Each structure stands twice: as C-alpha cells, then as structure tokens.
C-alpha cells in the first residue's frame, strides 16, 4: 500500500468519527489555505535553498552544509503528530 | 505514517548518495519520542517557531475556529511545539543539490495529502547527473 492509500484509509475512518460541523471547519480551513496562493509563493525548483542550522534529537546542531556533505539532501517538512 | 514511509526507502535514498532529514516544529522531546517509537535512522530536526519553514514559504497560521476545535479534541499544538504561534508547515518535501539549489519541491495545503516517497525517489533518480550514482 502506498503512503497516500494508507492516509486515505485513515482519513475515511476519521471522517466517520468527527461531527459534521467540525469536519466543515477542517475542510474550510484547507480550502482557504489552498485559495490563498501560499503554495504558488513557496520556494520551488530553481530557487536557492536558505541556509539553516537546527538541532537533532541528540541536541546536535546540523546545518544545511553538514547535511549536503555527502550528496543531495531530501528535506521533508513534517507538521508533527497531528 | 509519513516518517515510517520514508524510513522504508532510506536504503534507496542512500544508494543514490543522498541524505534524508525531516524538519518539524515539535520540541526535541517530541521528535525524540517519534524517532524511538518508529525506529527512525535519519535525523528529525526541531524547527522552533517554524523559523526555517517560514524561509521556505510553507508556514500557515491556524484560523481561530480550527484552533478551538483542536483544543477541544485535546490537540495542543502550542504545548507540543513549545511556542504559542499556532503555526504549522504545510506537508512539503524538497530535494536540494550540493550547490544549494532546490531541484524538486512537492507541497500540498491539505494535511491529509503527503508527498509519496516513490515520487521523491523517482525525482532523485531523474535529476541530471545523479542517475548513474543510484546503481
């Protein structure tokens, strides 16, 4: 099963458990975000990557330079457990 | 779910000579919990206040009605992130080359849609000059 198939199954189950009024709030927020044009304004292919330094789970600081030392970097932004 | 899916393709990523890292606004403690729970072998970096995500242009602020809903369900993003901005990054994945240029970006405002790891791997293999190093 692909990641999206797993997510779709989770979503289908979730949406049966949430009151319709709450679902409407969630869906409206997503639609407003999509309509805001934020995705079009985000960094995209061809843009320079901004430099950064962030701590890993040991508290060790990793910079963009550190992460690019061995080759290209896949950087995945994860919102958290939500 | 997403980080577990990435963990499953870490060998393919490394076979291409690439490095994988995740960035989350959660506190280090929150990132450590998921790293241990899902047995992740790649770094999960903490981005307090979404400062780095903001530079990528992918941060949004929760509208008040959605914030109220999350709090009602016991989902306290301010506590988990250690900041009260109620901002989160959109699900986004980038490939950055060694010249610090973005070669791939997949972003969606819908949090239930996440970049498929197979798309990312295909993009990695298709970027000029890297294909041969994936064998």
Backbone of each chain as ProteinMPNN parsed JSONL, in Angstrom:
{"seq_chain_A": "XXXXXXXXXXXXXXXXXXXXXXXXXXXXXXXXXXXXXXXXXXXXXXXXXXXXXXXXXXXXXXXXXXXXXXXXXXXXXXXXXX", "coords_chain_A": {"N_chain_A": [[0.846, -1.182, 0.0], [0.549, 2.208, -0.857], [1.827, 5.26, 0.627], [-0.112, 7.288, 0.4], [-2.438, 5.816, 0.0], [-2.666, 4.566, 2.472], [-3.008, 6.816, 4.064], [-5.42, 7.751, 3.057], [-7.179, 5.75, 3.855], [-7.045, 6.045, 6.599], [-8.075, 8.624, 6.819], [-10.703, 8.291, 5.862], [-11.799, 6.716, 7.856], [-11.458, 8.399, 10.075], [-13.135, 10.517, 9.36], [-15.64, 9.499, 9.709], [-15.957, 9.597, 12.363], [-15.909, 12.128, 13.326], [-17.813, 14.995, 14.225], [-20.116, 16.49, 11.872], [-20.091, 19.344, 11.807], [-17.604, 19.987, 12.812], [-15.983, 18.774, 10.927], [-16.57, 20.393, 8.763], [-15.348, 22.777, 9.493], [-12.656, 21.994, 9.423], [-12.353, 21.275, 6.715], [-12.955, 23.693, 5.466], [-10.866, 25.323, 6.338], [-8.702, 24.132, 5.053], [-9.412, 24.559, 2.379], [-9.414, 27.359, 2.276], [-6.733, 27.842, 2.696], [-5.616, 26.682, 0.438], [-6.702, 28.36, -1.491], [-5.433, 30.693, -0.909], [-3.078, 31.078, -2.227], [-0.64, 30.426, -1.212], [0.919, 28.167, -1.786], [1.864, 28.648, -4.355], [3.563, 30.727, -3.861], [5.58, 29.644, -2.359], [8.98, 28.408, -1.878], [10.506, 26.932, -4.734], [11.419, 24.618, -7.398], [14.585, 25.423, -8.673], [14.994, 27.643, -7.128], [17.261, 29.188, -4.754], [18.294, 27.408, -1.822], [17.505, 28.369, 1.488], [19.979, 29.038, 3.997], [20.43, 27.103, 7.012], [20.466, 26.113, 10.508], [19.775, 23.553, 12.655], [18.608, 21.716, 15.543], [19.115, 18.227, 16.151], [17.657, 15.142, 17.488], [19.437, 14.514, 19.463], [20.276, 16.9, 20.3], [22.307, 17.902, 18.834], [23.646, 20.287, 16.626], [22.731, 20.634, 13.281], [23.703, 21.772, 10.199], [22.714, 23.165, 6.994], [24.903, 22.893, 5.303], [26.28, 20.768, 6.579], [24.475, 18.686, 6.13], [24.563, 18.44, 3.422], [26.964, 17.377, 2.848], [27.618, 14.761, 1.925], [26.145, 14.407, -0.38], [23.195, 15.073, -2.432], [20.334, 16.487, -0.692], [17.403, 15.296, 0.775], [14.785, 16.958, 2.06], [12.302, 16.891, 4.331], [9.413, 18.367, 5.394], [7.607, 18.115, 8.303], [4.631, 18.171, 10.024], [4.094, 17.254, 12.536], [2.595, 15.252, 15.129], [-0.049, 15.545, 14.512]], "CA_chain_A": [[0.0, 0.0, 0.0], [1.313, 3.45, -0.884], [1.569, 6.152, 1.765], [-1.376, 8.003, 0.228], [-3.535, 4.86, 0.223], [-2.776, 4.402, 3.923], [-3.578, 8.063, 4.591], [-6.826, 7.826, 2.649], [-7.922, 4.819, 4.706], [-7.106, 6.694, 7.908], [-8.961, 9.781, 6.699], [-12.081, 7.806, 5.715], [-12.21, 6.268, 9.183], [-11.516, 9.613, 10.912], [-14.261, 11.381, 8.999], [-16.886, 8.906, 10.217], [-15.984, 9.758, 13.829], [-15.907, 13.55, 13.669], [-19.114, 15.632, 13.936], [-20.109, 17.22, 10.592], [-19.736, 20.76, 11.972], [-16.15, 20.037, 12.983], [-15.393, 18.453, 9.617], [-16.742, 21.56, 7.903], [-14.294, 23.732, 9.884], [-11.38, 21.454, 8.929], [-12.325, 21.36, 5.245], [-12.923, 25.108, 5.066], [-9.512, 25.839, 6.584], [-7.84, 23.625, 3.969], [-9.764, 25.238, 1.123], [-8.941, 28.747, 2.362], [-5.27, 27.823, 2.547], [-5.346, 26.402, -0.981], [-7.101, 29.536, -2.269], [-4.63, 31.867, -0.528], [-1.931, 31.22, -3.121], [0.593, 30.18, -0.455], [1.751, 27.155, -2.441], [2.5, 29.274, -5.517], [4.605, 31.641, -3.382], [6.622, 28.915, -1.626], [10.188, 28.118, -2.665], [10.264, 25.848, -5.678], [12.561, 24.184, -8.201], [15.378, 26.508, -9.246], [15.281, 28.657, -6.104], [18.316, 28.817, -3.799], [17.793, 26.978, -0.507], [18.003, 29.23, 2.57], [20.837, 28.328, 4.963], [19.824, 26.906, 8.341], [21.095, 25.23, 11.496], [18.714, 23.076, 13.545], [19.049, 20.635, 16.431], [18.515, 16.896, 16.018], [17.085, 14.646, 18.743], [20.502, 14.485, 20.479], [20.655, 18.271, 20.604], [23.429, 18.274, 17.966], [23.241, 21.225, 15.581], [23.031, 20.21, 11.902], [23.494, 22.871, 9.25], [22.493, 22.733, 5.608], [26.209, 22.441, 4.799], [26.541, 19.431, 7.139], [23.567, 17.702, 5.527], [24.903, 18.318, 1.988], [28.363, 16.945, 2.757], [27.782, 13.508, 1.181], [25.37, 14.375, -1.624], [21.971, 15.872, -2.348], [19.55, 16.352, 0.542], [15.933, 15.271, 0.771], [14.349, 17.636, 3.274], [10.862, 16.674, 4.412], [8.803, 19.118, 6.487], [6.62, 17.255, 8.96], [3.97, 19.077, 10.962], [4.052, 16.671, 13.879], [1.733, 14.07, 15.291], [-1.427, 15.873, 14.153]], "C_chain_A": [[0.892, 1.248, 0.0], [0.988, 4.269, 0.355], [0.205, 6.813, 1.621], [-2.574, 7.074, 0.415], [-3.762, 4.651, 1.724], [-3.415, 5.642, 4.549], [-5.059, 8.175, 4.255], [-7.704, 6.924, 3.516], [-8.111, 5.43, 6.096], [-8.118, 7.835, 7.891], [-10.431, 9.336, 6.635], [-12.64, 7.388, 7.072], [-12.42, 7.469, 10.111], [-12.79, 10.401, 10.638], [-15.613, 10.786, 9.399], [-17.052, 9.203, 11.708], [-16.113, 11.206, 14.264], [-17.268, 14.162, 13.329], [-19.034, 16.464, 12.647], [-19.685, 18.681, 10.727], [-18.22, 20.928, 12.108], [-15.45, 19.754, 11.656], [-15.464, 19.656, 8.687], [-15.669, 22.606, 8.199], [-12.949, 23.295, 9.306], [-11.28, 21.642, 7.414], [-12.234, 22.808, 4.767], [-11.522, 25.694, 5.244], [-8.566, 25.393, 5.465], [-8.127, 24.353, 2.665], [-9.292, 26.688, 1.119], [-7.432, 28.822, 2.139], [-4.899, 27.599, 1.082], [-5.621, 27.657, -1.829], [-6.207, 30.745, -2.008], [-3.443, 32.103, -1.455], [-0.599, 30.937, -2.443], [1.511, 29.177, -1.16], [2.526, 27.773, -3.612], [3.662, 30.169, -5.08], [5.754, 30.938, -2.659], [7.843, 28.701, -2.516], [9.933, 26.896, -3.538], [11.54, 25.531, -6.449], [13.258, 25.39, -8.821], [15.72, 27.605, -8.251], [16.477, 28.213, -5.256], [17.703, 28.41, -2.459], [18.343, 27.915, 0.566], [18.895, 28.437, 3.52], [20.113, 28.165, 6.299], [20.719, 26.048, 9.214], [20.018, 24.862, 12.502], [19.234, 21.913, 14.382], [18.329, 19.316, 16.128], [18.064, 16.412, 17.402], [18.142, 14.437, 19.832], [20.859, 15.887, 20.948], [21.844, 18.752, 19.781], [22.927, 19.198, 16.857], [23.679, 20.695, 14.219], [22.718, 21.391, 10.982], [23.191, 22.304, 7.872], [23.804, 22.203, 5.018], [26.536, 21.033, 5.3], [25.743, 18.372, 6.38], [23.869, 17.482, 4.043], [26.304, 17.743, 1.783], [28.534, 15.737, 1.831], [27.059, 13.482, -0.155], [24.136, 15.23, -1.481], [21.173, 15.552, -1.081], [18.062, 16.307, 0.228], [15.495, 15.844, 2.11], [12.825, 17.583, 3.32], [10.314, 17.412, 5.624], [7.587, 18.349, 6.993], [5.943, 18.072, 10.051], [3.911, 18.549, 12.378], [3.025, 15.571, 13.93], [0.289, 14.32, 14.892], [-1.807, 15.286, 12.802]], "O_chain_A": [[1.861, 1.333, 0.755], [0.003, 4.009, 1.046], [-0.553, 6.898, 2.587], [-3.61, 7.495, 0.931], [-4.9, 4.57, 2.186], [-4.253, 5.537, 5.445], [-5.856, 8.638, 5.071], [-8.826, 7.287, 3.867], [-9.187, 5.345, 6.688], [-8.912, 7.995, 8.818], [-11.294, 9.936, 7.275], [-13.794, 7.665, 7.398], [-13.416, 7.551, 10.83], [-13.441, 10.891, 11.561], [-16.618, 11.496, 9.423], [-18.148, 9.077, 12.253], [-16.393, 11.487, 15.429], [-17.821, 13.883, 12.265], [-18.001, 17.072, 12.365], [-18.993, 19.203, 9.854], [-17.636, 21.881, 11.591], [-14.462, 20.4, 11.307], [-14.537, 19.913, 7.918], [-15.144, 23.244, 7.287], [-12.197, 24.108, 8.769], [-10.262, 22.103, 6.899], [-11.537, 23.116, 3.8], [-11.051, 26.464, 4.407], [-7.739, 26.172, 4.99], [-7.208, 24.719, 1.932], [-8.827, 27.193, 0.098], [-6.925, 29.735, 1.488], [-3.991, 28.239, 0.553], [-4.874, 27.971, -2.755], [-6.213, 31.705, -2.778], [-2.869, 33.191, -1.472], [0.457, 31.178, -3.027], [2.734, 29.322, -1.132], [3.696, 27.458, -3.828], [4.626, 30.352, -5.824], [6.782, 31.554, -2.377], [7.761, 28.799, -3.74], [9.243, 25.958, -3.14], [12.6, 26.1, -6.187], [12.62, 26.261, -9.413], [16.625, 28.405, -8.489], [16.69, 27.017, -5.056], [16.715, 28.996, -2.017], [19.534, 28.226, 0.552], [18.598, 27.28, 3.819], [19.283, 28.995, 6.667], [21.61, 25.351, 8.727], [19.418, 25.734, 13.129], [20.172, 21.218, 13.992], [17.123, 19.283, 15.885], [18.085, 17.174, 18.369], [17.797, 14.208, 20.991], [21.648, 16.054, 21.879], [22.341, 19.86, 19.986], [21.906, 18.923, 16.226], [24.844, 20.35, 14.022], [21.612, 21.932, 10.994], [23.387, 21.116, 7.618], [23.812, 21.189, 4.32], [27.015, 20.197, 4.533], [26.261, 17.31, 6.034], [23.48, 16.463, 3.473], [26.769, 17.64, 0.648], [29.478, 15.687, 1.043], [27.334, 12.615, -0.984], [24.019, 16.018, -0.542], [21.324, 14.485, -0.486], [17.533, 17.159, -0.485], [15.797, 15.285, 3.165], [12.145, 18.152, 2.465], [10.7, 17.121, 6.755], [6.682, 17.99, 6.239], [6.625, 18.613, 10.922], [3.701, 19.313, 13.32], [2.631, 15.022, 12.902], [-0.524, 13.396, 14.928], [-2.935, 15.466, 12.345]]}, "seq_chain_B": "XXXXXXXXXXXXXXXXXXXXXXXXXXXXXXXXXXXXXXXXXXXXXXXXXXXXXXXXXXXXXXXXXXXXXXXXXXXXXXXXXXXXXXXXXXXXXXXXXXXXXXXXXXXXXXXXXXXXXXXXXXXXXXXXXXXXXXX", "coords_chain_B": {"N_chain_B": [[3.02, 8.2, 10.185], [3.936, 9.171, 7.709], [6.704, 9.532, 8.218], [7.437, 6.945, 8.835], [7.021, 5.791, 6.344], [9.009, 7.021, 4.883], [11.221, 6.001, 6.194], [11.203, 3.425, 5.242], [12.273, 3.647, 2.709], [14.85, 4.433, 2.976], [17.196, 3.069, 2.345], [17.209, 3.085, -0.438], [17.444, 5.809, -0.886], [19.945, 6.338, 0.223], [21.457, 4.765, -1.463], [21.58, 6.301, -3.705], [23.383, 8.116, -2.952], [22.361, 10.135, -1.498], [21.115, 12.174, 1.228], [18.778, 12.024, 3.892], [16.6, 14.104, 5.729], [14.274, 15.084, 8.229], [12.161, 17.828, 9.117], [10.631, 19.383, 11.813], [8.27, 21.361, 13.663], [7.946, 20.525, 16.237], [8.98, 20.096, 19.673], [12.318, 19.067, 20.716], [12.005, 16.878, 22.398], [9.538, 15.807, 21.582], [10.186, 15.074, 18.974], [12.132, 13.202, 19.506], [10.623, 11.228, 20.747], [9.027, 10.244, 18.636], [11.013, 9.362, 16.947], [12.158, 7.274, 18.375], [9.937, 5.626, 18.763], [9.179, 4.909, 16.156], [11.506, 3.895, 15.263], [13.39, 5.403, 13.727], [16.083, 6.113, 11.505], [17.118, 8.336, 10.401], [17.905, 11.878, 10.709], [15.655, 13.833, 12.684], [14.827, 17.018, 12.745], [14.462, 19.81, 14.905], [12.479, 22.639, 14.562], [12.12, 25.411, 15.953], [9.321, 27.494, 16.411], [8.861, 27.443, 13.721], [10.746, 28.738, 12.117], [12.638, 28.142, 10.082], [11.052, 26.778, 8.227], [9.423, 28.9, 7.549], [11.11, 30.442, 5.991], [11.146, 28.932, 3.728], [8.669, 29.44, 2.861], [6.355, 28.041, 3.574], [4.714, 28.092, 5.767], [1.747, 28.288, 7.716], [-0.853, 29.946, 9.561], [-3.027, 28.841, 12.108], [-6.517, 29.255, 11.691], [-8.866, 30.839, 13.945], [-11.202, 29.299, 14.497], [-10.467, 26.699, 13.831], [-8.339, 26.303, 15.548], [-9.716, 26.347, 18.001], [-11.189, 24.02, 17.736], [-9.165, 22.043, 17.649], [-8.125, 22.329, 20.224], [-10.335, 21.568, 21.693], [-10.4, 18.886, 21.072], [-8.231, 18.1, 22.464], [-5.775, 18.518, 21.301], [-3.04, 20.084, 21.62], [-1.237, 22.187, 20.072], [0.436, 24.319, 20.623], [1.635, 23.58, 23.044], [2.977, 21.211, 22.296], [4.789, 22.162, 20.465], [6.159, 24.042, 21.832], [5.804, 26.727, 21.452], [3.619, 29.518, 21.108], [2.481, 30.23, 18.71], [0.73, 28.939, 17.035], [1.242, 27.994, 14.467], [1.958, 25.997, 11.592], [3.934, 23.931, 9.378], [3.071, 23.41, 5.939], [2.576, 20.122, 4.563], [5.511, 19.228, 3.026], [8.07, 18.5, 0.676], [11.442, 18.642, -0.242], [14.135, 18.478, -2.634], [17.463, 19.222, -2.414], [20.31, 20.31, -4.085], [23.952, 19.88, -4.16], [24.93, 22.355, -4.729], [23.29, 23.95, -3.345], [20.852, 24.475, -4.491], [17.399, 24.252, -5.081], [15.972, 21.36, -6.366], [13.683, 19.971, -6.605], [10.338, 20.133, -5.529], [7.613, 19.388, -3.535], [4.508, 20.161, -2.465], [1.625, 20.497, -0.44], [-1.424, 22.05, 0.479], [-3.293, 20.58, 1.854], [-3.436, 18.701, 4.674], [-3.859, 16.015, 4.71], [-2.767, 14.993, 2.508], [0.206, 13.723, 1.488], [3.558, 13.979, 0.289], [4.416, 11.362, -1.892], [6.696, 8.843, -1.122], [7.776, 7.328, -3.277], [7.572, 9.077, -5.451], [9.441, 10.981, -4.784], [11.802, 9.501, -4.778], [11.88, 8.786, -7.472], [12.204, 11.303, -8.593], [14.661, 11.972, -7.564], [16.276, 10.118, -8.876], [15.956, 10.963, -11.451], [17.063, 13.439, -11.732], [19.433, 15.25, -13.438], [22.589, 13.801, -13.92], [22.683, 12.452, -11.533], [21.658, 9.984, -11.808], [23.329, 7.79, -12.504], [24.669, 7.341, -10.177], [22.951, 6.016, -8.57], [22.968, 3.282, -8.846]], "CA_chain_B": [[2.816, 7.408, 8.963], [4.828, 9.671, 6.663], [8.107, 9.281, 8.558], [7.638, 5.499, 8.683], [7.114, 5.504, 4.908], [10.352, 7.453, 4.455], [12.199, 5.057, 6.747], [11.213, 2.215, 4.392], [13.03, 3.865, 1.463], [16.133, 5.055, 3.311], [18.279, 2.375, 1.638], [17.206, 3.591, -1.815], [17.953, 7.186, -0.842], [21.383, 6.271, 0.463], [22.079, 4.169, -2.647], [21.785, 7.411, -4.64], [24.338, 9.046, -2.358], [21.622, 11.261, -0.918], [20.863, 12.215, 2.668], [17.394, 12.365, 4.239], [16.344, 14.701, 7.044], [12.935, 15.645, 8.434], [12.126, 19.049, 9.934], [9.331, 19.514, 12.468], [8.256, 22.4, 14.702], [7.811, 19.935, 17.565], [10.161, 20.173, 20.529], [13.25, 17.942, 20.588], [11.424, 15.731, 23.117], [8.517, 15.227, 20.717], [10.862, 14.424, 17.845], [12.826, 12.027, 20.043], [9.61, 10.199, 21.003], [8.628, 9.575, 17.384], [12.209, 8.691, 16.419], [12.31, 5.999, 19.085], [8.749, 4.808, 18.55], [9.174, 4.401, 14.778], [12.867, 3.406, 14.975], [13.903, 6.165, 12.585], [17.552, 6.178, 11.47], [17.519, 9.615, 9.818], [17.668, 12.938, 11.685], [14.426, 14.631, 12.736], [15.337, 18.279, 13.274], [13.446, 20.652, 15.534], [12.456, 23.991, 13.979], [11.281, 26.173, 16.896], [8.594, 28.62, 15.835], [8.78, 27.293, 12.252], [11.552, 29.8, 11.501], [13.23, 27.685, 8.809], [9.927, 26.522, 7.312], [8.937, 30.207, 7.074], [12.001, 30.879, 4.906], [10.724, 28.182, 2.538], [7.358, 29.969, 2.472], [5.358, 26.972, 3.68], [4.083, 28.153, 7.088], [0.436, 28.93, 7.809], [-1.368, 30.134, 10.912], [-4.351, 28.257, 12.305], [-7.634, 30.152, 11.958], [-9.361, 30.686, 15.323], [-12.186, 28.208, 14.667], [-9.746, 25.419, 13.786], [-7.588, 26.246, 16.808], [-10.672, 25.972, 19.034], [-11.527, 22.614, 17.506], [-8.03, 21.218, 18.068], [-8.048, 22.362, 21.69], [-11.464, 20.775, 22.178], [-10.024, 17.478, 20.92], [-7.034, 17.839, 23.263], [-4.577, 18.616, 20.469], [-2.463, 21.383, 21.961], [-0.065, 22.389, 19.22], [1.341, 25.255, 21.307], [2.406, 22.827, 24.035], [3.862, 20.25, 21.625], [5.828, 22.873, 19.726], [6.871, 24.944, 22.71], [5.585, 28.127, 21.091], [2.17, 29.724, 21.061], [2.132, 30.906, 17.451], [-0.275, 28.154, 16.303], [1.608, 27.886, 13.054], [2.49, 24.692, 11.189], [4.319, 23.873, 7.963], [2.315, 22.519, 5.048], [3.396, 18.968, 4.194], [6.372, 19.66, 1.919], [9.351, 17.786, 0.552], [12.374, 19.279, -1.177], [15.469, 17.93, -2.877], [18.418, 20.331, -2.531], [21.579, 19.771, -4.596], [25.124, 20.319, -3.395], [25.116, 23.794, -4.963], [22.241, 24.58, -2.52], [19.726, 24.865, -5.341], [16.269, 23.331, -4.979], [15.757, 20.646, -7.632], [12.361, 19.312, -6.549], [9.507, 20.595, -4.415], [6.247, 18.869, -3.564], [3.85, 20.86, -1.352], [0.163, 20.496, -0.558], [-2.06, 22.691, 1.633], [-4.159, 19.61, 2.535], [-2.548, 17.901, 5.538], [-4.085, 14.578, 4.51], [-2.043, 14.603, 1.298], [1.646, 13.8, 1.755], [4.352, 13.562, -0.874], [4.635, 9.912, -1.927], [8.141, 8.584, -1.188], [8.202, 6.844, -4.602], [7.759, 10.261, -6.317], [10.698, 11.634, -4.397], [12.894, 8.645, -5.263], [11.921, 8.922, -8.939], [12.778, 12.624, -8.878], [16.094, 11.882, -7.231], [16.957, 9.352, -9.927], [15.819, 11.636, -12.744], [17.809, 14.692, -11.789], [20.586, 15.03, -14.312], [23.891, 13.566, -13.317], [22.646, 11.616, -10.33], [21.101, 8.683, -12.14], [24.342, 6.741, -12.5], [25.157, 7.069, -8.828], [21.938, 5.266, -7.815], [23.06, 1.846, -9.119]], "C_chain_B": [[3.799, 7.822, 7.863], [6.29, 9.341, 6.973], [8.416, 7.792, 8.478], [7.82, 5.139, 7.214], [8.483, 5.923, 4.37], [11.427, 6.492, 4.972], [12.321, 3.817, 5.851], [12.047, 2.397, 3.13], [14.416, 4.459, 1.722], [17.294, 4.387, 2.56], [18.378, 2.862, 0.194], [17.78, 4.999, -1.887], [19.47, 7.16, -0.688], [22.124, 5.679, -0.735], [22.346, 5.226, -3.718], [22.806, 8.416, -4.102], [23.676, 10.22, -1.673], [21.438, 11.082, 0.589], [19.408, 12.607, 2.879], [17.364, 13.021, 5.617], [14.905, 15.205, 7.073], [13.073, 16.886, 9.315], [10.722, 19.178, 10.505], [9.375, 20.633, 13.496], [8.134, 21.839, 16.111], [9.103, 20.141, 18.364], [11.061, 18.958, 20.273], [12.663, 16.698, 21.258], [10.375, 15.028, 22.257], [9.141, 14.487, 19.537], [11.59, 13.155, 18.292], [11.824, 10.888, 20.255], [9.233, 9.478, 19.71], [9.809, 8.824, 16.766], [12.379, 7.319, 17.06], [11.148, 5.063, 18.791], [8.771, 4.147, 17.176], [10.551, 3.888, 14.339], [13.474, 4.081, 13.733], [15.427, 6.258, 12.664], [18.045, 7.462, 10.817], [17.217, 10.728, 10.83], [16.3, 13.588, 11.55], [14.811, 15.912, 13.483], [14.196, 19.123, 13.819], [13.591, 22.09, 15.032], [11.556, 24.88, 14.848], [10.627, 27.373, 16.209], [8.472, 28.578, 14.321], [9.627, 28.327, 11.497], [12.146, 29.381, 10.154], [12.126, 27.424, 7.786], [9.402, 27.83, 6.726], [9.803, 30.709, 5.922], [11.703, 30.128, 3.604], [9.329, 28.619, 2.072], [6.209, 28.993, 2.642], [4.588, 26.995, 5.004], [2.72, 28.834, 7.003], [0.017, 29.011, 9.27], [-2.764, 29.528, 11.007], [-5.41, 29.345, 12.429], [-8.217, 29.838, 13.338], [-10.327, 29.518, 15.485], [-11.505, 26.836, 14.662], [-8.929, 25.217, 15.063], [-8.499, 25.779, 17.945], [-11.04, 24.494, 18.955], [-10.406, 21.688, 17.997], [-7.935, 21.165, 19.591], [-9.161, 21.525, 22.31], [-11.154, 19.277, 22.116], [-8.749, 17.141, 21.696], [-5.745, 17.887, 22.468], [-3.964, 20.004, 20.663], [-1.142, 21.579, 21.213], [0.938, 23.32, 19.895], [2.226, 24.508, 22.309], [3.411, 21.894, 23.356], [5.029, 20.945, 20.931], [6.631, 23.818, 20.609], [6.809, 26.392, 22.258], [4.092, 28.32, 20.844], [1.703, 30.395, 19.772], [1.004, 30.206, 16.696], [-0.021, 28.219, 14.802], [2.148, 26.483, 12.814], [2.999, 24.808, 9.761], [3.31, 23.037, 7.177], [3.201, 21.296, 4.78], [4.203, 19.301, 2.926], [7.628, 18.815, 1.88], [10.179, 18.428, -0.544], [13.56, 18.361, -1.437], [16.376, 19.122, -3.171], [19.745, 19.742, -3.013], [22.761, 20.379, -3.847], [25.546, 21.754, -3.716], [24.072, 24.618, -4.211], [21.111, 25.144, -3.366], [18.64, 23.791, -5.204], [16.015, 22.689, -6.351], [14.377, 19.996, -7.702], [11.621, 19.863, -5.348], [8.122, 20.0, -4.588], [5.557, 19.359, -2.286], [2.342, 20.715, -1.543], [-0.449, 21.163, 0.667], [-2.958, 21.736, 2.424], [-3.275, 18.667, 3.349], [-2.768, 16.4, 5.379], [-3.434, 14.081, 3.213], [-0.557, 14.808, 1.55], [2.4, 13.358, 0.515], [4.658, 12.063, -0.797], [6.154, 9.657, -2.01], [8.609, 8.114, -2.569], [8.385, 8.001, -5.591], [9.123, 10.9, -6.058], [11.893, 10.836, -4.916], [13.026, 8.779, -6.777], [12.547, 10.26, -9.317], [14.276, 12.617, -8.63], [16.861, 11.206, -8.36], [16.946, 10.085, -11.26], [16.623, 12.926, -12.853], [19.159, 14.429, -12.46], [21.866, 14.803, -13.514], [23.872, 12.659, -12.105], [22.231, 10.187, -10.638], [22.135, 7.568, -11.977], [24.766, 6.363, -11.087], [24.146, 6.282, -7.999], [22.066, 3.753, -7.989], [23.8, 1.112, -8.006]], "O_chain_B": [[4.402, 6.988, 7.188], [7.03, 8.916, 6.086], [9.522, 7.407, 8.098], [8.652, 4.301, 6.866], [9.046, 5.254, 3.504], [12.408, 6.207, 4.285], [13.399, 3.236, 5.72], [12.486, 1.412, 2.537], [15.077, 4.931, 0.797], [18.258, 5.053, 2.183], [19.474, 3.032, -0.34], [18.505, 5.343, -2.82], [20.187, 7.877, -1.386], [23.271, 6.037, -1.001], [23.242, 5.059, -4.545], [23.059, 9.445, -4.729], [24.34, 11.19, -1.307], [21.589, 9.988, 1.132], [18.865, 13.424, 2.135], [18.015, 12.556, 6.552], [14.385, 15.691, 6.069], [13.977, 16.981, 10.144], [9.738, 19.093, 9.771], [10.404, 20.84, 14.138], [8.209, 22.591, 17.082], [10.177, 20.333, 17.793], [10.631, 17.96, 19.696], [12.808, 15.589, 20.744], [10.328, 13.799, 22.209], [8.683, 13.411, 19.152], [11.656, 12.169, 17.559], [12.129, 9.728, 19.979], [9.131, 8.251, 19.685], [9.628, 7.78, 16.139], [12.699, 6.336, 16.391], [11.338, 3.863, 18.593], [8.427, 2.973, 17.039], [10.737, 3.496, 13.187], [13.992, 3.424, 12.831], [15.994, 6.454, 13.739], [19.252, 7.665, 10.688], [16.373, 10.552, 11.709], [15.839, 13.861, 10.442], [15.082, 15.893, 14.684], [13.1, 19.143, 13.259], [14.674, 22.674, 15.071], [10.384, 25.082, 14.532], [11.286, 28.155, 15.525], [8.035, 29.547, 13.7], [9.28, 28.741, 10.391], [12.157, 30.162, 9.203], [12.248, 27.803, 6.621], [8.989, 27.88, 5.567], [9.297, 31.327, 4.985], [11.974, 30.631, 2.514], [8.871, 28.207, 1.006], [5.2, 29.092, 1.943], [3.889, 26.036, 5.332], [2.559, 29.835, 6.304], [0.48, 28.235, 10.106], [-3.582, 29.682, 10.1], [-5.223, 30.282, 13.205], [-8.083, 28.722, 13.84], [-10.284, 28.817, 16.496], [-11.909, 25.93, 15.391], [-8.839, 24.107, 15.588], [-8.116, 24.93, 18.749], [-11.181, 23.815, 19.972], [-10.659, 20.687, 18.667], [-7.698, 20.108, 20.176], [-8.958, 20.857, 23.324], [-11.577, 18.503, 22.975], [-8.242, 16.023, 21.598], [-4.725, 17.356, 22.908], [-4.315, 20.961, 19.973], [-0.077, 21.179, 21.683], [2.147, 23.137, 19.758], [3.423, 24.776, 22.407], [4.56, 21.795, 23.787], [6.121, 20.386, 20.823], [7.664, 24.338, 20.188], [7.66, 27.199, 22.632], [3.395, 27.396, 20.424], [0.659, 31.048, 19.744], [0.385, 30.804, 15.816], [-0.92, 28.46, 13.996], [2.72, 25.86, 13.708], [2.556, 25.678, 9.012], [2.76, 22.068, 7.699], [4.426, 21.408, 4.767], [3.628, 19.616, 1.884], [8.184, 18.458, 2.918], [9.682, 18.718, -1.632], [13.946, 17.569, -0.578], [16.096, 19.927, -4.059], [20.251, 18.787, -2.422], [22.597, 21.271, -3.015], [26.421, 22.307, -3.049], [23.972, 25.829, -4.405], [20.493, 26.15, -3.016], [18.923, 22.593, -5.211], [15.865, 23.382, -7.357], [13.964, 19.524, -8.761], [12.202, 20.04, -4.278], [7.526, 20.096, -5.661], [5.966, 19.019, -1.176], [1.84, 20.799, -2.664], [-0.037, 20.871, 1.79], [-3.346, 22.05, 3.549], [-2.466, 17.927, 2.79], [-1.962, 15.601, 5.855], [-3.536, 12.904, 2.866], [-0.11, 15.928, 1.796], [1.951, 12.479, -0.221], [5.104, 11.563, 0.236], [6.82, 10.208, -2.887], [9.712, 8.457, -2.995], [9.245, 7.932, -6.47], [9.842, 11.295, -6.976], [12.863, 11.4, -5.423], [14.134, 8.873, -7.306], [13.334, 10.335, -10.261], [15.053, 13.187, -9.397], [17.941, 11.649, -8.752], [17.815, 9.862, -12.104], [16.835, 13.44, -13.951], [19.903, 13.519, -12.092], [22.168, 15.524, -12.564], [24.913, 12.151, -11.688], [22.43, 9.287, -9.823], [21.848, 6.529, -11.383], [25.168, 5.229, -10.824], [24.431, 5.917, -6.859], [21.338, 3.006, -7.336], [23.968, -0.106, -8.075]]}, "name": "protein", "num_of_chains": 2, "seq": "XXXXXXXXXXXXXXXXXXXXXXXXXXXXXXXXXXXXXXXXXXXXXXXXXXXXXXXXXXXXXXXXXXXXXXXXXXXXXXXXXXXXXXXXXXXXXXXXXXXXXXXXXXXXXXXXXXXXXXXXXXXXXXXXXXXXXXXXXXXXXXXXXXXXXXXXXXXXXXXXXXXXXXXXXXXXXXXXXXXXXXXXXXXXXXXXXXXXXXXXXXXXXXXXXXXXXXXXX"}
